């Protein structure tokens, strides 16, 4: 390995694709657990002879070759690692110390070590025991689009053909004066042209595919084929432990889209906004992008139940995902990839979606106008879009000549200038530092942890420990204290959840 690359890795530290092992007394089970988790996730690099904090302690030079032989023997033993893999460890010398580097590529198989499946989450190797998590892992590694699965015994009468006349009109309106091919096609021809009928290349049988069932299937057919399918729409503003309003949506995707849009219309403000000389509904634009995303790109074979949740300070969607990477998505690192191209194409034809990747750009653009803040896109086995809410925020408040007049009119030419001018006026407590505002209320360690969580709600305790340079035990003790006081709230599980700060406990007294 190139020394400069190695030094860069040591500086960054452990993450989802990097693991350090001391191996002071030889290669332990934890090395093979990391190998297994890398194979099951996105691959990675393992370094033996390095402390968790990136300090290179080295290995006995004479023992390194025997350690490599033992390593290869273990990963080639099906009773230990199944399926077995071929890896090529290499010996690297760094500042006179010996390090063994193992590059692990992602695998198309699901691997286990000593009959236990491991997955990589942040910088940890996690045992996977639930059938749902294991199923999601197999889904992620499939080389086909599950929306194309053919159901040869599904018939035309199992579909909602009554929807097609309206969908033809929507497609024609969306295509403008050019007309649309669907207008002149019969029902069966339309379904076939949309890619909803095809051939199973393993069995040779023809039939309607999962995309057809999800887009146009009758409710009973959908529940039989995808029994776990639902979208849980929740309003949580007063009763945050349960909900103030709820709709459980289990119908076809066309009507699901309409019902979810109506749920958003019922519970969200539609603030006045002009772009150029045209009024636009920020509420409609934002909810449209969120809802279309969760319906188009969801992994429908997963048992995870999708959610559309509206809270006091934010709203979010969460759905099962067949992820190809992990982390936050921004317009700068966006690499559009359609998870269900047939469903996505159908939605584009009827005007419910635009070209691939436009949703991220639109949400970053219009969320700033709606709440003065940026959204978050979190890619993982569970995909999330989080959009901040602030009912008191007004685009025209305090902007003056910087791009908006008292009516909130935006000149499209000066959009970038308006974006910059909005930053100081975000009417949200997240614009300040807890370290500056909480004297006498929080300890220095409590304030510093909250500042870090405010910037990145998905930080793990070990990541906070490394950033602050204090012990992990201290981090856990301080965060536990903040949780007991109701200031810090954990949403979701320890693997894929996030932190929420309830600053009302501090300031609204």
N, C-alpha and C positions, 0 to 999 in steps of 0.2 A: 504494500500500500504506500502511496505517496505520503511523505512525512508531513507536507503542508496540509493535506486532506485530513490526516490523522490528528494533527494539532487543532484543526478547526472543529473536528468531532469532539475532542476533549473539552474544548471551550464551550460548545453548545450543551454538552451533557446528554444524559439518557433521555430518550423519547420513544415514540411508538416504533421507531425503526433502528434504535441504537440501544445496546445493553452492555454494561461493564460487569465483569466477574473477577474477583480477586484470585480464586483458585489457589489459595495458599497451601492447602493440604491435598491438592489433586482436583480432578473434575468431579463436581458434585451433581446431584440430580437437578439442581436449579438451572444448570447449563442446558441440559436436554429439554427442560420445560420451556426455556426461552426459545430454543431451536424449534420446538413444536409450535409455539405461539406465533413465531415469525412465519412459519410455513402456512399457518392457518389464516394469517392476516395479509399484510402487504410485503412480506419479506423484511430483511434488515441485516444489520451487521453486529456481530458479537465479538467482544474483545476480552480475552482471558489475560489476567495480569494487571488489571486496572480496578481501582477502588470505585465505589458507587459515585463518589464526588469527582471522578475524573483524574485522580492522582495515579500515576503509573508506578506501580510497585515492582512489576516484573515477575517472571517465573524463573526457576532454576534452569540455566541454559542446557545442562545435560539432560534434564527431565523433559524438555519440550518435545523432542521427537517421540518419546514413549507416550506422552500425553496425546499427541496427534494420532498415533496408532490405536490407542485405547478409545479415543473419540470416534474414529472411523468404524471400529469394531462395534461400538454400541449403536450408532445410527444405522448400521447395516443389519442389526439383529431385530427381526420382526416381533420377537417377544417383548422388546423394549419400545422401539419406535415403529409404529404401523400407520400407513405403509412406510417402508424404508426409503431413504433418500441417499443420493451421492453428493457429498460436499467436499470441498478442497480447502482445508485450513492452511494458512500460510504463517510462517514465522517472521515477525517484524522486529527490528532492533530500534529502540528509541532511547536516546541518551544513555546508552550502555546497558539498557534493560531489555529483556526478552518479552515480547507480547505475541500471543497467538490470535490471529484475526480469522474469523469465519464469516464469509458472506453467504446469506441465506436468501435464495430467490423465493417469491411467492409460489405456492403450489396450487395445482388444479384439484388436489385431493384434500380431504379432511383428515388430519393426522392426530394420533394419540400417542402419549408416552406413558407406558405402564398402564394402558387401558383407560387413561384419563385424557380428555380433550382440553387443550389450553388455547386461549385467545390472547391477543395483545391489546391492552387497553392503556393508553398513555404510555407510561414507562413500566407497566406492571404485567406480569404473566398471570392470567386469571383462569381458574378452573371453570369449565363450561359443563354444567350439569342438567339444566332444564332442557326439555325437549324442544321448546320454542327457540332457544338460543342455538341449539344444534341444527334445527331446521333452517334457521336464518343463515347459518354458516354454509350449509349445502346450497342454499339459494344463491348466495354471493358467488359461489364457485362454479355455478352452472354456465355453460358456454352458449346457452340459447335464451331467447326472450320468452319468458313464461306466458306472456300474452298470446303467443302463437300456438299454444297447446290446443290440439284439435279434439273436439268432442263429436265423434262420428254419429252418435245417436241423438244429438240435439237436432230439432227440426225447426222449420220456418215459423211454425205456430208457437214456438217457445219464445219468440222475440216480439217486442212491442212495435209492430208494424204501423200502429196508429200514430207513432211519433214521426214517421218518415215524411209525410206531407209538410209538416212544420219545419223539419230539418232541411228540406229542399228549398223552402223559401228563405231560411236563414243563410244557407250557402249561396243562394243567388244574390241576396242583399249584400253579403260580405264580399262577393266578387265584383260588385259595382256594375258597370255597363257591359262588362265582358261576357256576362252570362256564366252559368255553371253547368258542367256535364250532367250532374245529378238530376237536373230538371227534366231531361228527356229519357232517363233510365227507368226501367221497371224496378220494383222493390228488390227482387233477387239480383238484378244487374247492379244496382246501387251497392248492395251489401258486398258483392264480389269485388267491385271496383275499389271499394274502401279497404280491401284487404281483410275482411271479416270472415271469409270463407276460403279454406285452403286444404292442402294435402299434408298428411302426417308422413314424413319421409322415412320413418322407421317401420310403420305398418302398411303404408300405401293407401290408407283410408282417407276419404275426404270428409269434411264437416265444418261446422261453425267453430271458430276458435274462442279462446277465453276473452279476447278483446270484444268480440261480438256479444258475448254473454254479459260482460260488464257494461257495455255501452247501451245495448238495446234489450237485454234479457228481462223477462218478467220476474217479478220479485221472488216468486217461489223457486224459479229456476236458479236465480243467483244464490239464494240461500242454500240450495241443495249442492251446488258446485263449489261455492266459496262460503262455507258456513260461518266463518269468523269475520266476514266482511261487514264493516259498519263504519260510519263516521259519527263520532260523538261531539255534538256542538254544545258548548257550555258557556254560560255567562257567570262569572265569579267576581262580583264587585262588592257585595255586602257579605254574603255567606260564602267565604272563601274555602271553608272546609268541604262544602258540598257544592251547591250552585244556586243561583237566583232564577235561572231559566235553562232549560235543556231540551234538545231535540236529538233523537237517535235516528239517523238516516241510513236506510239499508236498501235503497232502491237503485235503479240504473244510474249511470254516471251523468246522463243528460239532466234528469230531474234532481239528482243529488246536487249538481252545480247550482241549479236554480234555488233549491231549498236553502243551501248554505249561503248564497248571496242574499236571500231574504232575511236570514238570521243576522247577518252583518248589517243589513240596512236597518233592521229593527233596533239594534243595540249600539250603533256607532254614530257619532256626529258626522255630518256632511258639511265641512267648513267651506266658506266661500273662497273660490279660487278661479282666477282667469289666467290662461296662457295665451299670449298674444291678445286677440280680441274675442276669444272663445272661452266660455265657462266650462270647466271640467269638474267632474265629481271625484275628488281625491279618495273618498271612501270607496267608490266603485272601482277605481283603478287599483287601489291597494288590495282590497278583498278579492278582486278578480284574479290578480296575479297569485295570491296565496292559495286560493281555492283551486284554481286551474292546476297549480303545481302539485298539490296534494292528491288530486284525482288522476292526473296524467302520469306522474312518475312513481306512483306507489307500487310496491311489490305485493300483488293481491294474493299470492299463495302463502304469505306469512300470516300467522295467527294474531299478530299485533294489531290492536284496534286503533285506528287513526282518530285524531282529536283536532277540533278547531275551538280554541279557548279564548274568550275575551275577558280580560281582567281590568283592574283599575288603571294600571300604569303600562300595560302592554297587552298584545294579543299574539297568539302563536298557533301554528299548525305543527303536528308531529305525525309522521307516518313511517311504516316499514319501508326500508330502502335496500336496494342492492348496490352497496357503495363500492367505489373503485379507489377511494382514498379517504382520509379522515382529517377533519379540521374545519376551519372557517373558510367560507367562500366569499370572495370580494370581486368587484368588477375587474381588478387587476390580475387575479389568479384564476379567473373563470375559464374552465375548459368544458363547454357544453357537451353533454352526453345524454341522449334520450334513453330512458329506461323502458319505455313502452312506445316505440315509434308509430305503431298502428293507431293507438289511442290518441297520441299527440297529433297525428295528421288529421284525424277525424275532428278533433277540437279546433284545429286551425281552419278547416274547411267551413265550419259553422260560425267562426268568429269568436269562439270562447278562449282562444289562445293565439299568440303570435309566433314568430320564428324562435327557434331554440336559443336560449340565453337571454332573450329580451326581458324575461321576468326579473332577473337579478338587477339588470340596469334600471328598469322602471321602478322597482321598489327602492333602490338607493336614491333615485332622483325624487320620487314623489313622497317618500316617507319623510324626507327633510322638510318638505313644504307642509306636511300634515302635523308633525310633532316637533320639528326642529332637530331630529335625531336620526341616526342611521339604523337600518335593520341589521339583523344577524342571520346568516345562513350557516347552519351547522351540518356538515356532511358526516354521516356515520351509518351504522346499521339502522338507527332511527334518524331520519332526516327532520330537521326543524327549521322553520322560518319564524323569527321573533321580530315583531314590529312594535316599537315603543308607542305609547299613547299618552297624550297630555291634553285633557279637555280644555285647559286654560290657555294653551298655546294658540297664538294667532299669528299668521304669516306677516300681517301688516303692522304688528306691534313693534315699534321702535326702529323699523327699517328705513323710513324716510326716503331719502334720495338714493339709497343704495340698491334700488331695483324694484321696490314695491311702493305704491302710493296708498292712501288711506283706504282704498277699496280692495287692496290685495291684488292689484293688477301686475302681472309679471311680463316683462318684455323678453321674448324668447332669445333675443340676441345677447342679453345680459344674464343668462341663466347661471353661468359660472360665478359671476360677481355676486349674484343674489345668494348662491350657496355659501360663499365665504362670509357674507354679511350676516347670515343667520346664526352662525356659531355662537357669538357672544349672547344672543338673545334667547337661547333655548330655555324656556321656562320650566326647568326641571332641576331637582336637587343634585342630579348626577354631575352637574357642571362644576361642583366644588370638591375640595379635598377634605376628607374626614379629619386628617391630621391638622388642618387649619381651623376647622369649625367646631371641634368637639372637645375643647379644653374643659377639664373638670367632669366630663361625662364618660370619656373613654381613656383607657391607658394608651401609652404610645404604641405598644404592640397591637392592641385591638384596632386602633385607628389605621395603622399600616396594613394590617390584614384586610380591613374593609376597603381601603384604597385599591389594593391589588384585586380583590374580588369584584369591585365596581368596574375595573377595566376589563377583566376577563372572568365572567361567572363560571367558567368551566375549568378553572385551575384546580388541580389536586392538592391535597395537603403536602405531599412530598415536593411538588413544584414550588409552593409557597415557602416551604422550609429552605429550599435551595436559594430562592431569591432573597430571603431575609437573612440567611446565614445563622439561623438559630436551630435548636434541636427540633426534631419531628415531634417529640413528646410535648414541647412547649407550644408548638403550633396547634396540636390536637387539644391541649388544655385550654388555650385562649379561644379557639373556635367553639369548643363545647360550652364555654362560659357565655359567648355571644349568642349561641343557640338557646341556652337556658333563659336568657334575658329577652328572647323574642326578636333580637336585632338581626340575626342571621338565620335564614331559613333554607333548608335543603329541599330542592324539588327533584323528584325522581330518585333512582337508586344510586348506590355508591359508584357504580361503573359508568353510567351514562347521564347522570343527573347534573344539575347546575345549582349555583348558590344565588339566593335572592336576599337583598338587603331591605329590611323593613325600617327605613329611617324615620317613620312616623313615631316609633317608640322613643327616638332620641329627641326629635324636634317639635312634634305636635303635642305639646303638653299644656 
